[in-house]
Amino acid sequence: MKAACDAQPNLQGTMFRVIADSQRTQIIDDFIVKIVEDITDTSYFSQWKAKWDRAKELGTKGIIIEFFTEL
């Protein structure tokens, strides 16, 4: 849980662009996926996870995408 707190920016608000080193990035990724899985319907989660994985793939190539549009 300390890692989750340490990874949070010091700003207040509900949405952030997450920028972190690779270790924290994986921790944050796992938290985000688990939260979405826990709070959404199974059919929606499958669609969301496919988009999430595609966005991660493009991100590793340096391609910036708008997550809420079709990939």
N, C-alpha and C positions, 0 to 999 in steps of 0.2 A: 504494500500500500504506500510506503514511503516513496517508491519510484513514481507512482502516479502523482503524488503531491509535488515531487521535485520537477516533474515534467510540465507542470502547469505554468503558463505565463503569469506575470504579476498584474496583468490587466483584468478588469472585470468585464463580464459579458458572457454570451452564450456560445459564440462560435469563434474559432481561431484557426489560422493557418498553422499547421503543426510543422515546426522546424526543429529537428533534434539529431543527435548523432545516431549511428546505426543501432546501438544497443537500446537506447530509449525509443527509437523509432519502432522497433519490434514490440516493445512493451506497450507503447501507445496503440499500435496497430491491433494487437491482441485485445486490449481493453475496448477499443471502438467496435471491433467485430462482435465481441461478446455482448456489449450493451445493445447493439442493433438486433442481434439474434434474440436476446431476451425480451425485447419490447415490441417486436413486430411479428406478424403472421408468417408462418413458414414459407408460403408461396412468395410473399414479398421479399423475405430475406434472401431467398435463392436468387432473385433478380438483382437485388441490391449487391449481394456478394460478388456476382459476376461483374457488375460495373466497378465495384471496389477493386477487384483483382486486376481488371483491365487498366484502371487509372494508375494503379501501382506500377504495372508493367510499363506504361507510357512515361510515367514519372521517372523511372530509372533511366530512361533514354533522354531525359531532359525536356520532354514534351509537356507543356502545361495545358491542362484541359479544364473545362468547366464540368464538374462532376455531375451536375443535374441535367446535362444534355445527353443525347444519345451518344454512345461510344461506338 
